[in-house]
Amino acid sequence: MKNLIPDPVYALVGEIFVIAVVAVAALILTAVCLAIYKRDLFPRFTLFVLNLFYQPAKLFLGYFHVNPVIVDEIGIALMNSVYKDAYVKTPLDKRLLFLPQCLRHLKCPAKTSPQDGIICEECGRCGIAAIKRMCDEYGIKICIAPGGEFVKRAIRDKKPQAAIGIACQHDLYGGMREVTSKGIPAIGVVLSKTGCVMTEVDWEEVKACALDSVDL
């Protein structure tokens, strides 16, 4: 039976496919190199490329036995660079601080509200109580999120003009991408000790970032 498609066409399709694969690989490599070595050069472009090839970049690094979490760390650093100015110019009472529930003490007595998340009772067993008092003093909204979906709900209901998040690398980068996709500038602080329970963060860094303002 005679082939309906000539062999040269198959060859052309194969060549186009190979070229496309090479081009994608080159873009991934460019994104990674720009992010690592030229973070302050065209940060928005670098962030765009990194977001576009987020999963392939992780697979690319994993193939060469490089910890793929570096992609999240680079993305967070780029987003902090891109959105810092807009965040600083936002009034304190228009900001929303997101904290992960894993920062709580194992004996935390707080209850969870479907509307407001975890309600801190300021028992003093963890660092959340102190940061909550600071936020209350300056009018910064605070949300202890029981999960990623709650972040979306809080953004929709509280309508902040800027946000700051604290989480592990993967969750933080995902959350920042979600928030900035709504047109809200966001910055982030990575946990100093990750895990599902009793995690840690540099609270002084959190305070400095939360209060960073042109008015102070």
N, C-alpha and C positions, 0 to 999 in steps of 0.2 A: 504493500500500500504506500502510495506516494505521500510524503510529508506535506501537510497543508502550509506549514511555515518553513520557508527556506532556512538552510543551515546558517547562512550569514546573519540572519535575524537573531537566531539563538546566540550566536557568538557576540553580537552587538549588545544584547540584553545582559549577557554574562559580564562583558566589559563594563557596562554601566553599573551593574551591581557591585563589582569589585571597586570601582572608582568611588561609589557612594560609601562603601564600608571604610575605605581609606580616608575619605573626607571626614566622616564622623569621628574616626579615631584621631585624626589630626585636630579637630575641634575640641575633643575631650582633652587631649594633651595640652592644647593651647590654654584651655580654661584652667587646668590644674597648674600649669606653669605661671600664668598670669596671676593666679590667686596666691601662689606661694612666693614668687619673687617680685611681682610688681603689684602688690595689693593696693597701693595708693595711686596707681596709674590706671585711668579709666575704670574706676570701681563699679560704676553702673553697668558698663559693658561686660566686665568680668563677671559680675553677679548674674547678669542676664544669661550669659553662656553657661555658667555653673548651674543655674536653675534649669536651663533647657536640657542639660545633659547630666542631671543629678544622679540618677540611677546608673547610667552607663559609666559615669566617672567613678562611682563606688566599685562597680564590677571591674573596671580597668585597674584600679589600685589594688583590689583584692587579688587579681590575677598575678600581680607582681609581689604579693605577700606584704603589702603596705596596709596598715590599719585604715579602713575606709572611713572611720570616724573623723579623719582629717578633713574630709569634704564638708561635714557639718561645721567643724571648727572654723574653716575658712569662710564658709557662708555666713556664719554669725559675725565674724570679724568684718566682713565686707558690708553686711547690713548695718552694723554699728557705725561704720564709716559713712555710709550713704545717708542714713536717717538721723544721725546725731544732731545736726544743726536744726532740723525741723522739730525734733524732740525737745531740745533745749529751749526753743522759742515758745513752746506750748506752756500755758499757765499750769501751775502745780495742781490746781483744783480740776483740771481737765484731763489729768493723767490717771491711768489705771495700772496698778501693780499686780502682776500675776505671780502667785507662789504655788509650788507643787505641794500636794498633801504629804509627800514623802519626807518633808522637812519636820513634820510633827514628831513629838515624843511618842513612844509606844503607849504611854498611859494618858495620852491626850483626851480630855473629857469633852471636846468640842462636838457639837451636833452638826449635821449636814442639812442645809436648806436647799430645796429644789430651785429656788430663785437666786439665792446669794452664795451658794457653795458652802464651804465649811466655815462655821462661825466661831472665830477664836474667842475663848473665854479668858484669855490673858492669865493663864495659870502659872506661867513663868518656867515651865519645864523645857521649853525650847526658845529659840531666838525670835519666833514669830511675834510674840507679845510686844517686844520692844519696837520692832519695825511697824507694828500696827499702831502703837501709840504715836510714833513719829508721823505716820501717814495721817492719822486723825488730827494731829496738831497742824499740819500744813494743808489739809484738805485733799490729800491724794486718796483716790479710791483704791481699795485693796480687795483682791479676790483670791481665796485659797481654792484652787480648782481641783475637784475630785477626778477630773479626766479631761482629755483633749476636747471632747464635744462641748464641755462646759465653757471653754474659752470662746467658742463661736457664739454661744448663747449670751455670755457676758458682754461681748462686743456689741451684739445686737441690742441688748436691753439697756446697758449703761451708756452706750454711745460715747466712748472716750475720744479725745482728739489726739492722744498719744498713749503709748503703752510701753511697759518694761516687763520683761519676763525672766524668770529664774527656772532653770531645768537642766537636765542632762543634755548633751550635745544634740542628739537626734531629735528629742522632743522639743527642745528650744528652737532649733532651726525650723522645724515644721510649724511650730506655733507662730514664729515671726513671719514666716511666709504667708500663713493664713491671715494674720492681722494686717500686714502691709498690702495684701491683695484687696483689702477693703478701703485702701487709701489712707490708712492710719500709720504714721511713722512709729517704728518700734525699735527698741534696743534690748540687749539681753546680757545676762550674767550667767555663766556656766557654773554648775555645782562643783565644789571642790572635792566632794566625795559623793559618788553616784551609788545607785542601788534603789531598791523598791521601798526601803524603810530606813529611818534614822539617817537620812542624807545630810550633807553639810554644805554651807556656802559661806563665802567671805561677806559677813553682814556689813562690814564697813564699806566694802565696794558697793553693795546694794544700796546703802544709805546715800553714798556719794552720787551714784547714778540717779537714784530717785529724786534727789534734791537739785540735781544739776540744772541750773537755770541762768538766763541772762539777767534776771532780776535780783539774784542773791549776791 
